[in-house]
Amino acid sequence: MVLTDRKRLAKLMTIQGVSGRQLAVAAGYRSHTYIQRLLRGEVRTLDVDPAVRIALYLGVGVDDLFVPRTDSDAGRSVQRTRTQAA
């Protein structure tokens, strides 16, 4: 899934008093690092299960925060990985 608006996520967290660590636990992550990277815009994608858990935890619809990742998005990440490895 692709995060549509990181500022909206941050605003929801602020309004509800949810920390990055709390959201990471709700998403099923062991560390809050990936959530912080999402909020900073360093990454935009995450798997479906964590996206659904985040939306449920914040009490919003999944489509309010995320859109499905398209095949072209997946291809770009694979291409970047190959380029970085070279």
DSSP file (Angstrom, degrees, kcal/mol; ACC not computed):
  #  RESIDUE AA STRUCTURE BP1 BP2  ACC     N-H-->O    O-->H-N    N-H-->O    O-->H-N    TCO  KAPPA ALPHA  PHI   PSI    X-CA   Y-CA   Z-CA
    1    1 A M              0   0    0      0, 0.0    45,-2.3     0, 0.0     2,-0.5   0.000 360.0 360.0 360.0 151.9    0.0    0.0    0.0
    2    2 A V  E     -AB  45  67A   0     65,-3.2    65,-2.0    43,-0.2     2,-0.4  -0.937 360.0-124.7-113.0 128.9    1.1    3.6   -0.6
    3    3 A L  E     - B   0  66A   0     41,-3.4    63,-0.2    -2,-0.5     3,-0.2  -0.579  20.7-162.6 -70.0 124.7    0.7    6.3    2.0
    4    4 A T  S    S+     0   0    0     61,-3.1     2,-0.3    -2,-0.4    -1,-0.2   0.868  73.7  10.2 -81.3 -37.0   -1.3    9.1    0.3
    5    5 A D     >  -     0   0    0     60,-0.6     4,-1.7     1,-0.1     3,-0.3  -0.819  54.1-171.2-149.9 102.5   -0.5   12.0    2.7
    6    6 A R  H  > S+     0   0    0     -2,-0.3     4,-2.4     1,-0.2     5,-0.1   0.817  90.9  57.8 -65.4 -29.8    2.1   11.7    5.4
    7    7 A K  H  > S+     0   0    0      2,-0.2     4,-2.3     1,-0.2    -1,-0.2   0.860 104.2  51.9 -69.2 -34.3    0.9   15.0    6.9
    8    8 A R  H  > S+     0   0    0     -3,-0.3     4,-2.6     2,-0.2    -2,-0.2   0.917 109.8  49.4 -65.6 -42.5   -2.6   13.7    7.3
    9    9 A L  H  X S+     0   0    0     -4,-1.7     4,-2.2     1,-0.2    -2,-0.2   0.937 112.2  47.8 -60.3 -46.7   -1.2   10.6    9.1
   10   10 A A  H  X S+     0   0    0     -4,-2.4     4,-2.3     1,-0.2    -1,-0.2   0.886 111.3  51.1 -62.2 -39.3    0.8   12.9   11.4
   11   11 A K  H  X S+     0   0    0     -4,-2.3     4,-2.9     2,-0.2     5,-0.2   0.919 109.5  49.5 -65.6 -44.2   -2.2   15.1   12.1
   12   12 A L  H  X S+     0   0    0     -4,-2.6     4,-2.1     1,-0.2    -1,-0.2   0.905 111.3  50.2 -60.3 -41.1   -4.4   12.1   13.0
   13   13 A M  H  X>S+     0   0    0     -4,-2.2     5,-2.8    -5,-0.2     4,-0.8   0.921 112.5  46.7 -63.5 -43.4   -1.6   10.9   15.4
   14   14 A T  H ><5S+     0   0    0     -4,-2.3     3,-0.8     3,-0.2    -2,-0.2   0.937 111.8  49.9 -64.5 -47.9   -1.4   14.3   17.0
   15   15 A I  H 3<5S+     0   0    0     -4,-2.9    -1,-0.2     1,-0.3    -2,-0.2   0.885 117.9  40.0 -58.7 -40.2   -5.1   14.8   17.4
   16   16 A Q  H 3<5S-     0   0    0     -4,-2.1    -1,-0.3    -5,-0.2    -2,-0.2   0.483 109.9-120.1 -91.0  -2.8   -5.5   11.3   19.0
   17   17 A G  T <<5 +     0   0    0     -3,-0.8     2,-0.5    -4,-0.8    -3,-0.2   0.862  58.0 154.8  68.9  35.4   -2.3   11.6   21.1
   18   18 A V      < -     0   0    0     -5,-2.8    -1,-0.2    -6,-0.2     2,-0.1  -0.841  31.2-147.6-101.1 129.0   -0.7    8.5   19.4
   19   19 A S     >  -     0   0    0     -2,-0.5     4,-2.3     1,-0.1     5,-0.2  -0.441  27.1-110.2 -87.0 165.7    3.1    8.2   19.3
   20   20 A G  H  > S+     0   0    0      1,-0.2     4,-2.2     2,-0.2     5,-0.1   0.865 120.4  53.4 -61.3 -36.8    5.1    6.6   16.6
   21   21 A R  H  > S+     0   0    0      2,-0.2     4,-2.2     1,-0.2    -1,-0.2   0.915 108.5  48.7 -65.8 -42.9    6.0    3.8   19.0
   22   22 A Q  H  > S+     0   0    0      1,-0.2     4,-2.3     2,-0.2    -2,-0.2   0.916 112.9  47.9 -62.8 -42.9    2.3    3.2   19.7
   23   23 A L  H  X S+     0   0    0     -4,-2.3     4,-2.1     1,-0.2    -1,-0.2   0.878 109.5  53.5 -67.0 -36.8    1.4    3.1   16.0
   24   24 A A  H  X>S+     0   0    0     -4,-2.2     5,-2.7     2,-0.2     4,-0.9   0.919 109.6  47.8 -63.0 -43.6    4.3    0.8   15.3
   25   25 A V  H ><5S+     0   0    0     -4,-2.2     3,-0.8     1,-0.2    -2,-0.2   0.926 111.8  50.1 -62.3 -44.6    3.1   -1.7   17.9
   26   26 A A  H 3<5S+     0   0    0     -4,-2.3    -1,-0.2     1,-0.2    -2,-0.2   0.849 109.9  51.2 -62.3 -34.0   -0.5   -1.4   16.5
   27   27 A A  H 3<5S-     0   0    0     -4,-2.1    -1,-0.2    -5,-0.2    -2,-0.2   0.648 120.0-110.3 -77.9 -15.1    0.9   -2.1   13.0
   28   28 A G  T <<5S+     0   0    0     -4,-0.9     2,-0.3    -3,-0.8    -3,-0.2   0.601  70.3 140.4  95.7  12.9    2.8   -5.1   14.2
   29   29 A Y      < -     0   0    0     -5,-2.7    -1,-0.3    -6,-0.2    -2,-0.1  -0.632  49.7-145.5 -87.9 148.5    6.3   -3.7   13.9
   30   30 A R  S    S+     0   0    0     -2,-0.3     2,-0.3     1,-0.1    -1,-0.1   0.765  85.8  37.3 -79.3 -27.1    9.0   -4.4   16.5
   31   31 A S  S    S-     0   0    0     -7,-0.1     3,-0.4     1,-0.1     4,-0.3  -0.885  71.1-136.3-126.5 155.3   10.5   -1.0   16.1
   32   32 A H  S  > S+     0   0    0     -2,-0.3     4,-2.1     1,-0.2     5,-0.2   0.456  82.1  97.6 -86.0  -1.6    9.1    2.5   15.5
   33   33 A T  H  > S+     0   0    0      1,-0.2     4,-2.2     2,-0.2    -1,-0.2   0.883  79.7  50.3 -58.6 -44.2   11.8    3.3   12.9
   34   34 A Y  H  > S+     0   0    0     -3,-0.4     4,-2.1     1,-0.2    -1,-0.2   0.888 109.5  51.6 -65.9 -37.6    9.6    2.5    9.8
   35   35 A I  H  > S+     0   0    0     -4,-0.3     4,-2.4     2,-0.2    -1,-0.2   0.916 109.6  50.3 -63.1 -42.3    6.8    4.6   11.1
   36   36 A Q  H  X S+     0   0    0     -4,-2.1     4,-1.8     1,-0.2    -2,-0.2   0.890 109.2  51.3 -63.2 -38.7    9.2    7.5   11.6
   37   37 A R  H  X>S+     0   0    0     -4,-2.2     5,-1.9     2,-0.2     6,-1.1   0.873 109.0  51.3 -66.3 -36.7   10.5    7.0    8.0
   38   38 A L  H ><5S+     0   0    0     -4,-2.1     3,-0.7     1,-0.2    -2,-0.2   0.929 110.3  49.0 -61.3 -46.2    6.9    7.1    6.7
   39   39 A L  H 3<5S+     0   0    0     -4,-2.4    -2,-0.2     1,-0.2    -1,-0.2   0.814 111.6  48.8 -66.6 -30.8    6.3   10.3    8.6
   40   40 A R  H 3<5S-     0   0    0     -4,-1.8    -1,-0.2    -5,-0.2    -2,-0.2   0.592 113.5-117.4 -83.7 -11.2    9.5   11.9    7.2
   41   41 A G  T <<5S+     0   0    0     -4,-0.8    -3,-0.2    -3,-0.7    -2,-0.1   0.596  79.7 124.3  85.5  11.2    8.6   10.8    3.6
   42   42 A E  S   <S+     0   0    0     -5,-1.9     2,-0.3    -6,-0.2    -4,-0.2   0.808  81.6  21.3 -73.3 -29.8   11.7    8.6    3.3
   43   43 A V        -     0   0    0     -6,-1.1    -2,-0.3    -9,-0.1    -1,-0.1  -0.948  57.9-176.1-132.6 155.5    9.4    5.7    2.4
   44   44 A R        +     0   0    0     -2,-0.3   -41,-3.4    -3,-0.1     2,-0.3   0.512  59.2  72.1-126.1 -12.1    5.9    5.6    1.1
   45   45 A T  B     +A    2   0A   0    -43,-0.2     2,-0.3    21,-0.1   -43,-0.2  -0.761  44.0 164.1-114.8 154.4    4.9    2.0    0.9
   46   46 A L        -     0   0    0    -45,-2.3    23,-0.1    -2,-0.3     0, 0.0  -0.969  42.7 -83.4-154.8 164.6    4.0   -0.7    3.4
   47   47 A D     >  -     0   0    0     -2,-0.3     4,-1.6     1,-0.1     5,-0.1  -0.190  42.0-109.6 -68.1 163.9    2.4   -4.1    3.3
   48   48 A V  H  > S+     0   0    0      1,-0.2     4,-2.6     2,-0.2     5,-0.2   0.912 111.8  56.0 -62.8 -46.2   -1.4   -4.5    3.4
   49   49 A D  H  > S+     0   0    0      1,-0.2     4,-2.4     2,-0.2    -1,-0.2   0.928 109.6  43.6 -59.1 -50.2   -1.6   -5.9    6.9
   50   50 A P  H  > S+     0   0    0      0, 0.0     4,-2.5     0, 0.0    -1,-0.2   0.891 113.1  53.7 -62.2 -36.5    0.2   -3.1    8.7
   51   51 A A  H  X S+     0   0    0     -4,-1.6     4,-2.3     2,-0.2    -2,-0.2   0.922 110.4  46.1 -62.4 -43.9   -1.7   -0.5    6.6
   52   52 A V  H  X S+     0   0    0     -4,-2.6     4,-2.6     2,-0.2     5,-0.2   0.916 112.7  50.3 -64.9 -42.9   -5.0   -2.0    7.7
   53   53 A R  H  X S+     0   0    0     -4,-2.4     4,-2.5    -5,-0.2    -2,-0.2   0.898 110.5  49.9 -62.9 -40.5   -3.9   -2.2   11.4
   54   54 A I  H  X S+     0   0    0     -4,-2.5     4,-2.1     2,-0.2    -2,-0.2   0.937 112.0  47.4 -63.4 -47.1   -2.8    1.5   11.3
   55   55 A A  H  X>S+     0   0    0     -4,-2.3     5,-2.4     1,-0.2     4,-0.8   0.923 113.7  47.5 -61.7 -44.7   -6.1    2.6    9.8
   56   56 A L  H ><5S+     0   0    0     -4,-2.6     3,-0.6     1,-0.2    -1,-0.2   0.913 110.7  52.0 -62.3 -42.6   -8.1    0.5   12.3
   57   57 A Y  H 3<5S+     0   0    0     -4,-2.5    -1,-0.2     1,-0.2    -2,-0.2   0.875 113.9  43.1 -62.4 -38.0   -6.1    1.8   15.2
   58   58 A L  H 3<5S-     0   0    0     -4,-2.1    -1,-0.2    -5,-0.2    -2,-0.2   0.527 112.8-120.5 -87.2  -5.6   -6.6    5.4   14.2
   59   59 A G  T <<5S+     0   0    0     -4,-0.8     2,-0.3    -3,-0.6    -3,-0.2   0.820  72.5 114.7  74.3  31.6  -10.3    4.8   13.5
   60   60 A V  S   <S-     0   0    0     -5,-2.4    -1,-0.3    -6,-0.2    -2,-0.1  -0.841  72.0 -90.6-126.2 165.9  -10.3    5.7    9.8
   61   61 A G    >>  -     0   0    0     -2,-0.3     3,-1.6     1,-0.1     4,-0.6  -0.458  31.8-122.5 -73.4 149.1  -10.8    3.8    6.6
   62   62 A V  H >> S+     0   0    0      1,-0.3     4,-2.9     2,-0.2     3,-1.3   0.891 113.9  57.0 -57.6 -39.9   -7.8    2.3    4.9
   63   63 A D  H 34 S+     0   0    0      1,-0.3    -1,-0.3     2,-0.2    -2,-0.0   0.589  94.0  68.2 -72.3  -8.2   -8.6    4.3    1.8
   64   64 A D  H <4 S+     0   0    0     -3,-1.6    -1,-0.3     1,-0.1    -2,-0.2   0.752 119.9  17.0 -75.6 -24.8   -8.4    7.5    3.8
   65   65 A L  H << S+     0   0    0     -3,-1.3   -61,-3.1    -4,-0.6   -60,-0.6   0.673 125.9  38.9-116.9 -28.5   -4.7    7.0    4.3
   66   66 A F  E  <  -B    3   0A   0     -4,-2.9   -63,-0.2   -63,-0.2    -1,-0.2  -0.889  50.7-160.9-132.0 154.3   -3.5    4.5    1.7
   67   67 A V  E     -B    2   0A   0    -65,-2.0   -65,-3.2    -2,-0.3     3,-0.1  -0.949  42.6 -91.1-125.9 152.6   -4.0    3.4   -1.9
   68   68 A P        -     0   0    0      0, 0.0     2,-0.3     0, 0.0    -5,-0.0  -0.320  43.9-111.4 -62.0 144.7   -3.1    0.0   -3.4
   69   69 A R        -     0   0    0    -23,-0.1     2,-0.1     1,-0.1   -24,-0.0  -0.613  33.2-136.3 -75.7 132.5    0.4   -0.2   -4.8
   70   70 A T     >  -     0   0    0     -2,-0.3     4,-1.8     1,-0.1     3,-0.4  -0.441  21.8-108.4 -86.3 164.5    0.3   -0.5   -8.6
   71   71 A D  H  > S+     0   0    0      1,-0.2     4,-2.2     2,-0.2     5,-0.2   0.854 119.8  57.0 -60.4 -35.1    2.5   -2.9  -10.6
   72   72 A S  H  > S+     0   0    0      1,-0.2     4,-1.8     2,-0.2    -1,-0.2   0.860 104.6  52.4 -67.4 -33.5    4.5    0.0  -11.9
   73   73 A D  H  > S+     0   0    0     -3,-0.4     4,-1.8     2,-0.2    -1,-0.2   0.915 109.8  48.5 -64.4 -42.6    5.3    1.0   -8.3
   74   74 A A  H  X S+     0   0    0     -4,-1.8     4,-1.8     1,-0.2    -2,-0.2   0.893 109.7  52.7 -65.2 -39.1    6.5   -2.5   -7.5
   75   75 A G  H  X S+     0   0    0     -4,-2.2     4,-2.5     1,-0.2    -1,-0.2   0.877 106.6  53.1 -63.8 -38.0    8.7   -2.5  -10.6
   76   76 A R  H  X S+     0   0    0     -4,-1.8     4,-2.6     1,-0.2    -1,-0.2   0.897 107.8  49.7 -65.0 -40.1   10.3    0.8   -9.7
   77   77 A S  H  X S+     0   0    0     -4,-1.8     4,-1.9     2,-0.2    -1,-0.2   0.881 112.1  48.3 -68.6 -35.3   11.3   -0.5   -6.3
   78   78 A V  H  X S+     0   0    0     -4,-1.8     4,-2.2     2,-0.2    -2,-0.2   0.914 111.9  49.7 -67.4 -42.3   12.8   -3.7   -7.8
   79   79 A Q  H  X S+     0   0    0     -4,-2.5     4,-2.4     1,-0.2    -2,-0.2   0.910 110.3  50.0 -63.6 -42.1   14.7   -1.6  -10.3
   80   80 A R  H  X S+     0   0    0     -4,-2.6     4,-2.8     1,-0.2     5,-0.2   0.899 109.2  52.3 -61.7 -40.4   16.1    0.7   -7.6
   81   81 A T  H  X S+     0   0    0     -4,-1.9     4,-1.9     1,-0.2    -1,-0.2   0.916 111.0  46.5 -63.5 -42.7   17.2   -2.3   -5.6
   82   82 A R  H  X S+     0   0    0     -4,-2.2     4,-1.2     2,-0.2    -1,-0.2   0.910 113.6  48.7 -64.9 -41.8   19.1   -3.7   -8.6
   83   83 A T  H  < S+     0   0    0     -4,-2.4     3,-0.3     1,-0.2    -2,-0.2   0.908 112.1  48.2 -65.5 -42.4   20.6   -0.3   -9.4
   84   84 A Q  H  < S+     0   0    0     -4,-2.8    -1,-0.2     1,-0.2    -2,-0.2   0.839 108.7  54.7 -67.1 -33.0   21.7    0.2   -5.8
   85   85 A A  H  <        0   0    0     -4,-1.9    -1,-0.2     1,-0.2    -2,-0.2   0.785 360.0 360.0 -71.8 -27.0   23.2   -3.3   -5.6
   86   86 A A     <        0   0    0     -4,-1.2    -1,-0.2    -3,-0.3    -2,-0.2   0.481 360.0 360.0 -73.4 360.0   25.4   -2.7   -8.6
